[in-house]
Amino acid sequence: MELSLGSLPFGLDFHPSDQLVAAALITGDLHLYRYNADSPPQKLLDLHAHEESCRAVRFVNGGQAMLTGSTDRSILATDVETGATIARLEDSHEDAIYSLINVTESTVASGDDQGCIKVVFFPSSCYETDMTFAADAMKLLGTSGDGTLSVCNLRKNTVQTRSEFSEEELTSVVLMKNGRKVVCGSQSGTVLLYSWGYFKDCSDRFVGLSPNSVDALLKLDEDRVITGSENGLISLVGILPNRIIQPIAEHSEYPIESLALSHDRKFLGSISHDSMLKLWDLDDILKGSGNNISQAAESDSDGDDMDVDNKDYLLLCTNYDMIPGGHLHVIFIDGSGTLPSAHIMTVTVPVLCPYTAPSLLP
């Protein structure tokens, strides 16, 4: 199943409970489609959401609204059913918004090109190449081009820890093994594994996907991750034991921009620089890989479990770059259908090397 989007897509998200998929385009447009295995996709909305590139999109409030972030620094909340604007936050960041990630049903983290992270009802973040969220522990993890992994304690208003600089430019991140492993993709194609609680340096490396950059990671289960590479190849990879289980699809010859699963896990969505959104029947492309893989014992000395702190909410992120005097903004809101007032906390973050984001991306 393929959809021609007409322009380069930067963001992709599936509705949490319905057969809807949204795409954010370089033109600033937002597309919403209804898909079905038995009929061609139907375009429901085609909105010019932003004056500049629309880099990221997320469904929030149980799928009632979509949030988009742009290089024009604005964040827009759009009603899914009518396409009407719920609210727009102008100048939400000091620099172009790069990415969005769901924290709770009504809270989103956003990141910008200068390394500022915000957590808001509609996007908040810092410039991250990728982010993921551990709901049980209230922790947000992100990857960084400078190769660092940062842990920010939102309650205490401090940066708790940050990994040492890696030679690898980190591009993507997922949390696996029931929270005991943080898996990061890199520009060199090496997959880095960090043990929970030991963030200073990675505990393992997997080079099977080199030399193609691993630009997207999507967790399938606790033992398997779907990877999207710069050569357009989508692969199924096992984690501990680390191995390529099999290539499962080829989107195009261009880099994979993003991967996502439908709410019922029947479809895998992929977008690339060929301006196409492709929906893959997951059962079909996983044939031959085995629905269950045997779990080998992990030869890992860092066997501690993720601890859930009920008092201190932690935000974990890898900053592509942090700027002198940079700040971490945290905004909490309720889950009502309208945008409520927010509570903001600010954290002064360390100074890292300056970085100018590429012209592409969320």
NORMO-V773062 format. One record per pair of residues at least 4 apart in sequence whose C-alpha atoms are under 6 Angstrom apart, sorted by the first residue. I is the first residue (numbers start at 0). GAP is how many residues later the second one is. Records with the same first field share a line. If there is no record, write none. Layout:
BEGIN
I: GAP / GAP
END
This chain:
BEGIN
0: 277 / 278
1: 275 / 276
2: 273 / 274
3: 272
4: 270 / 271
5: 269
6: 268
7: 17 / 18 / 265 / 267
8: 15 / 16 / 266
9: 14 / 15 / 45 / 351 / 352
10: 12 / 13 / 44 / 45 / 46
11: 10 / 11
12: 8 / 9 / 45
13: 6 / 7 / 248
14: 5 / 48
15: 247
16: 246
18: 15 / 16
19: 13 / 14
20: 11 / 12
21: 9 / 10
22: 7 / 8
23: 6 / 30 / 32
24: 4 / 29
25: 27 / 28
26: 26
27: 20 / 21 / 22 / 23 / 24 / 25 / 26
28: 18 / 19 / 20
29: 16 / 17 / 19
30: 14 / 15
31: 11 / 12 / 13
32: 9 / 10 / 11
33: 7 / 8
34: 6
51: 19 / 20
52: 17 / 18
53: 15 / 16
54: 14 / 15 / 306 / 307
55: 12 / 13 / 43 / 44 / 306
56: 10 / 11
57: 8 / 9
58: 4 / 6 / 7
59: 5 / 6 / 45 / 46
60: 44 / 45
63: 16
64: 13 / 14 / 15
65: 11 / 12
66: 9 / 10 / 55
67: 7 / 8
68: 6 / 28
69: 4 / 27
70: 25 / 26
71: 24
72: 18 / 19 / 20 / 23 / 24
73: 15 / 16 / 17 / 18
74: 13 / 14
75: 12
76: 9 / 10
77: 5 / 6 / 7 / 8
78: 4 / 5
94: 17 / 18
95: 16 / 17
96: 14 / 15
97: 13 / 14 / 29 / 264
98: 11 / 12 / 263
99: 9 / 10 / 23
100: 7 / 8
101: 6
102: 4 / 5
105: 15 / 229
106: 13 / 14
107: 11 / 12 / 13 / 14 / 15
108: 9 / 10 / 14 / 15 / 16
109: 8 / 13 / 14 / 15 / 16
110: 5 / 6 / 14 / 15 / 16 / 17
111: 4 / 14 / 15
112: 14 / 244
113: 13 / 208 / 209
114: 11 / 12 / 204 / 206 / 207
115: 9 / 10 / 212
116: 8 / 9 / 211 / 212
117: 6 / 7 / 211 / 212
118: 5 / 6 / 211 / 212
119: 4 / 211
127: 15 / 16 / 191 / 192
128: 14 / 15 / 42
129: 12 / 13 / 42
130: 10 / 11
131: 8 / 9 / 42
132: 6 / 7 / 8
133: 4 / 5
136: 171
137: 175 / 176
138: 175 / 176 / 177
139: 175 / 176
140: 175 / 176
141: 175 / 176
142: 27 / 28 / 29 / 30 / 175
143: 4 / 26 / 174 / 175 / 176
144: 24 / 25 / 175
145: 23 / 174
146: 18 / 19 / 21 / 22 / 23
147: 15 / 17 / 170
148: 13 / 14 / 168 / 169
149: 11 / 12 / 166 / 167 / 168
150: 9 / 10 / 11 / 164 / 165 / 166
151: 6 / 7 / 8 / 162 / 163 / 164
152: 4 / 5 / 6 / 7 / 161 / 162
153: 159 / 160
154: 157 / 158
156: 190
157: 189
162: 36 / 37
163: 36
167: 18
168: 17 / 18
169: 15 / 16
170: 14 / 15 / 44
171: 12 / 13 / 44 / 45
172: 10 / 11
173: 9
174: 4 / 7
175: 5 / 46
176: 4 / 45
178: 127
179: 15 / 16 / 125 / 126
180: 13 / 14 / 15
181: 11 / 12
182: 9 / 10
183: 7 / 8
184: 6 / 29
185: 4 / 27 / 28
186: 26
187: 23 / 25
188: 20 / 21 / 22 / 23 / 24 / 25
189: 16 / 17 / 20
190: 14 / 15
191: 13
192: 9 / 10 / 11
193: 8 / 9
211: 18
212: 16 / 17
213: 14 / 15
214: 13 / 14
215: 11 / 12 / 42
216: 9 / 10
217: 7 / 8
218: 6
219: 4 / 5
222: 15 / 16
223: 13 / 14 / 15
224: 11 / 12
225: 9 / 10
226: 7 / 8
227: 5 / 6 / 28
228: 4 / 26 / 27
229: 25 / 26
230: 22 / 23 / 24
231: 18 / 19 / 20 / 21 / 22 / 23 / 24
232: 17
233: 14 / 15 / 16
234: 11 / 12 / 13
235: 9 / 10
236: 6 / 7 / 8
237: 4 / 5
247: 37
253: 19
254: 17
255: 16
256: 14 / 15
257: 12 / 13
258: 10 / 11
259: 8 / 9
260: 4 / 6 / 7
261: 5
265: 16
266: 12 / 13 / 14 / 15
267: 11 / 12 / 14
268: 9 / 10
269: 7 / 8
270: 5 / 6
281: 4
320: 34
321: 29 / 30
322: 28
323: 27
325: 22 / 23
326: 20 / 21 / 22
327: 18 / 19
328: 16 / 17
329: 14 / 15
330: 11 / 12 / 13
331: 10 / 11
332: 9
END
